[in-house]
Amino acid sequence: MAEGEPTTEHSDSDSVQSVDFTAAGVREGFVAGFPVAVGVAGYGVVFGVVARRAGLSVAEAGLMSATVLAGAAQLVAVELWADPIPVVAVVATTALVNLRYVLMGAALRPWLQQLTVPRAYTSVFFFADENWALSIGTLRSGSHNGAFLFGSGVVLWLLWIVSTVVGATAGDLVGDPATYGLDFVATALFLTLAAGFWEGKESLRPWVVAATAALAVHAVVPGEWYILAGALAGAATEVVTYDD
């Protein structure tokens, strides 16, 4: 297959456009993802501060951000940090928090399966909630840029590491992140990205069901199960009502 040539033989349906993977596509994703990455960086500073106070060194905090790239899971992990490290609790809890990525990855499958295995799996390594939202919106709009996820993920990854190191290094100067509203950055960013998925009143039903399920489970079940419950409830509602 020629470099950058789109493939279509594995598409799930004829309604899914072919995609290619090019350097220009990576640049497009990088540029589009930069503003979002700047917002995420505020959350990265918070993680750096919390990680340092939990006893991690600057290098350890930076390494965690470089290899995990999942803010919620990382914060949960450092909250459980102790000496000795409760490995089973940390692994189990972070795995639960990140189960939503199974559903998110499945949503990208019609496009990613057209790429070579190294390109597809490298792109998946660099995806987080924020650039997933950008990528799924771009691809659903008809873009043929199969490198968008990778490009937007790389810039997110870079700024996430840098901001973590800044937070871990200058934590004493930053003080309480809540003073500057940094603890609300991720929430505000998620709400902004979610607005891009609004398609009118038909979007309201799965959103309400997902929110209701998440709140209900959070009220009665300890841990992070509410994340998965909300995701599954919203997805199930969309499947059931798809033809309505």
C-alpha positions as CSV (number, residue, x, y, z in Angstrom):
1,M,0.0,0.0,0.0
2,A,1.3,3.4,-0.9
3,E,2.2,5.9,1.9
4,G,-0.9,7.8,3.0
5,E,-3.2,5.8,0.7
6,P,-6.7,5.3,2.3
7,T,-8.0,1.8,2.7
8,T,-11.7,0.8,2.8
9,E,-11.8,-2.9,2.8
10,H,-12.3,-3.2,6.6
11,S,-14.9,-0.4,7.0
12,D,-17.9,-1.4,9.1
13,S,-20.3,0.1,6.7
14,D,-20.5,2.1,3.5
15,S,-21.5,5.1,5.5
16,V,-18.0,5.4,7.1
17,Q,-15.6,7.4,4.9
18,S,-12.1,6.2,4.1
19,V,-9.3,7.8,6.0
20,D,-5.6,8.2,5.5
21,F,-2.6,8.9,7.7
22,T,-0.3,11.7,6.6
23,A,2.2,14.2,8.0
24,A,-0.2,16.9,7.0
25,G,-3.0,15.2,9.0
26,V,-0.8,14.9,12.1
27,R,-0.1,18.7,11.9
28,E,-3.8,19.4,11.5
29,G,-4.5,17.4,14.6
30,F,-1.7,19.0,16.5
31,V,-2.8,22.5,15.7
32,A,-6.5,21.7,16.4
33,G,-5.6,20.1,19.7
34,F,-3.3,22.8,21.0
35,P,-6.1,25.0,22.6
36,V,-7.6,22.0,24.3
37,A,-4.2,20.9,25.5
38,V,-3.5,24.3,27.0
39,G,-6.8,23.9,29.0
40,V,-5.8,20.4,30.1
41,A,-2.4,21.8,31.2
42,G,-4.2,23.6,34.1
43,Y,-5.4,20.2,35.3
44,G,-1.8,18.9,34.9
45,V,-0.5,21.5,37.3
46,V,-3.1,20.3,39.8
47,F,-1.9,16.7,39.4
48,G,1.7,17.7,39.8
49,V,1.0,19.5,43.0
50,V,-1.1,16.6,44.4
51,A,1.5,14.0,43.3
52,R,4.3,15.9,45.0
53,R,2.4,16.2,48.2
54,A,1.7,12.5,48.1
55,G,5.4,11.8,48.1
56,L,6.3,11.3,44.5
57,S,9.4,13.0,43.1
58,V,9.2,15.4,40.2
59,A,10.7,12.7,38.0
60,E,8.1,10.1,39.2
61,A,5.2,12.4,38.6
62,G,6.5,13.3,35.1
63,L,7.0,9.7,34.3
64,M,3.5,8.8,35.4
65,S,2.0,11.5,33.2
66,A,4.2,10.3,30.2
67,T,3.1,6.7,30.5
68,V,-0.5,6.9,31.8
69,L,-2.0,10.1,30.2
70,A,-5.2,9.8,32.2
71,G,-5.8,12.6,34.7
72,A,-8.7,11.1,36.7
73,A,-6.9,7.8,37.0
74,Q,-3.6,9.4,38.0
75,L,-5.3,11.5,40.7
76,V,-7.0,8.4,42.1
77,A,-3.7,6.6,42.1
78,V,-1.8,9.3,44.0
79,E,-4.7,9.6,46.5
80,L,-4.2,5.9,47.3
81,W,-0.4,6.3,47.5
82,A,1.2,5.0,50.6
83,D,4.4,3.2,51.8
84,P,4.2,0.3,50.9
85,I,2.2,1.1,47.7
86,P,-1.1,-0.8,47.8
87,V,-0.6,-2.2,44.3
88,V,-3.8,-4.2,44.0
89,A,-6.0,-1.2,45.1
90,V,-4.2,1.2,42.8
91,V,-4.4,-1.1,39.8
92,A,-8.0,-2.1,40.4
93,T,-9.3,1.4,41.0
94,T,-7.5,3.0,38.0
95,A,-8.6,0.2,35.8
96,L,-12.2,0.8,36.8
97,V,-11.9,4.6,36.2
98,N,-10.5,3.9,32.7
99,L,-13.0,1.3,31.6
100,R,-14.8,4.1,29.7
101,Y,-12.0,4.0,27.2
102,V,-13.3,0.6,26.0
103,L,-16.5,2.3,24.9
104,M,-14.6,5.3,23.5
105,G,-12.2,3.2,21.6
106,A,-15.1,1.2,20.1
107,A,-16.6,4.4,18.8
108,L,-13.4,5.1,16.9
109,R,-13.0,1.6,15.5
110,P,-14.6,2.2,12.1
111,W,-11.8,4.6,11.2
112,L,-8.9,3.2,13.2
113,Q,-9.3,-0.2,11.7
114,Q,-8.4,1.2,8.3
115,L,-4.9,2.2,9.5
116,T,-1.9,-0.1,9.8
117,V,-1.6,-1.8,13.2
118,P,1.4,0.3,14.4
119,R,-0.4,3.6,13.4
120,A,-3.7,2.6,15.0
121,Y,-2.2,1.4,18.3
122,T,0.1,4.4,18.6
123,S,-2.8,6.7,18.0
124,V,-4.8,4.9,20.8
125,F,-1.9,5.3,23.2
126,F,-2.1,9.1,22.8
127,F,-5.9,9.4,23.2
128,A,-7.6,10.9,26.2
129,D,-11.1,12.2,26.8
130,E,-10.4,15.6,25.3
131,N,-8.8,14.7,22.0
132,W,-11.2,11.7,21.6
133,A,-14.0,14.3,21.6
134,L,-12.2,16.4,19.1
135,S,-11.4,13.4,16.9
136,I,-14.8,11.7,16.9
137,G,-16.4,15.1,16.0
138,T,-14.0,15.6,13.2
139,L,-14.4,12.1,11.8
140,R,-18.1,12.1,12.0
141,S,-18.2,15.4,10.1
142,G,-16.7,13.5,7.1
143,S,-13.0,14.2,7.5
144,H,-10.6,11.8,5.9
145,N,-7.8,12.6,8.4
146,G,-7.0,9.3,10.1
147,A,-4.0,11.0,11.8
148,F,-6.1,13.6,13.7
149,L,-6.2,11.5,16.8
150,F,-2.5,11.0,16.9
151,G,-1.6,14.6,16.2
152,S,-4.1,16.0,18.8
153,G,-2.9,13.4,21.3
154,V,0.8,14.2,20.9
155,V,0.3,17.9,21.8
156,L,-2.0,16.9,24.7
157,W,0.7,14.5,25.9
158,L,3.5,17.0,25.7
159,L,1.7,19.8,27.6
160,W,0.4,17.2,30.1
161,I,3.9,16.2,31.0
162,V,5.2,19.8,31.1
163,S,2.4,21.0,33.3
164,T,2.8,18.0,35.6
165,V,6.5,18.9,36.1
166,V,5.6,22.6,36.6
167,G,3.1,21.6,39.3
168,A,5.4,19.2,41.0
169,T,8.3,21.7,40.9
170,A,6.5,24.8,41.9
171,G,3.8,23.3,44.1
172,D,4.8,25.4,47.1
173,L,4.4,28.5,45.0
174,V,1.1,27.5,43.6
175,G,-0.4,26.7,47.0
176,D,-4.0,25.5,46.8
177,P,-4.9,25.0,43.1
178,A,-8.5,25.7,44.0
179,T,-7.6,29.3,44.8
180,Y,-7.0,29.9,41.1
181,G,-9.9,27.7,39.9
182,L,-7.5,25.1,38.5
183,D,-9.5,22.3,40.1
184,F,-12.4,23.3,37.9
185,V,-10.5,23.4,34.6
186,A,-11.2,19.8,33.6
187,T,-14.9,20.1,34.4
188,A,-15.2,23.3,32.4
189,L,-13.3,21.8,29.5
190,F,-15.5,18.7,29.5
191,L,-18.7,20.8,29.4
192,T,-17.3,22.8,26.5
193,L,-16.4,19.7,24.5
194,A,-19.8,18.1,25.3
195,A,-21.6,21.1,23.9
196,G,-20.0,20.2,20.5
197,F,-22.0,16.9,20.5
198,W,-25.3,18.6,21.0
199,E,-27.6,17.8,18.1
200,G,-30.8,19.1,19.4
201,K,-33.5,17.6,21.6
202,E,-32.6,14.1,20.4
203,S,-29.3,14.4,22.4
204,L,-31.1,15.2,25.6
205,R,-32.5,11.8,26.4
206,P,-29.2,9.8,26.6
207,W,-27.5,12.7,28.4
208,V,-30.2,12.8,31.1
209,V,-30.2,9.0,31.5
210,A,-26.4,8.9,31.8
211,A,-26.3,11.7,34.3
212,T,-29.2,10.2,36.4
213,A,-27.5,6.7,36.4
214,A,-24.1,8.2,37.3
215,L,-25.6,10.2,40.2
216,A,-27.7,7.3,41.5
217,V,-24.8,4.9,41.5
218,H,-22.5,7.5,43.1
219,A,-24.9,7.9,45.9
220,V,-25.2,4.2,46.8
221,V,-22.0,2.5,45.5
222,P,-18.5,3.5,46.8
223,G,-15.7,3.9,44.4
224,E,-15.7,5.0,40.8
225,W,-18.4,2.7,39.4
226,Y,-20.6,5.7,38.6
227,I,-18.4,6.5,35.7
228,L,-19.0,3.2,34.0
229,A,-22.7,3.2,35.0
230,G,-23.3,6.5,33.4
231,A,-21.5,5.6,30.2
232,L,-23.3,2.3,29.8
233,A,-26.7,3.8,30.6
234,G,-26.2,6.6,28.1
235,A,-25.0,4.2,25.4
236,A,-27.8,1.7,26.0
237,T,-30.4,4.6,25.7
238,E,-28.9,5.7,22.4
239,V,-29.0,2.1,21.1
240,V,-32.6,1.5,22.2
241,T,-33.9,4.8,20.8
242,Y,-31.7,4.9,17.7
243,D,-34.6,4.3,15.2
244,D,-37.1,6.5,17.1
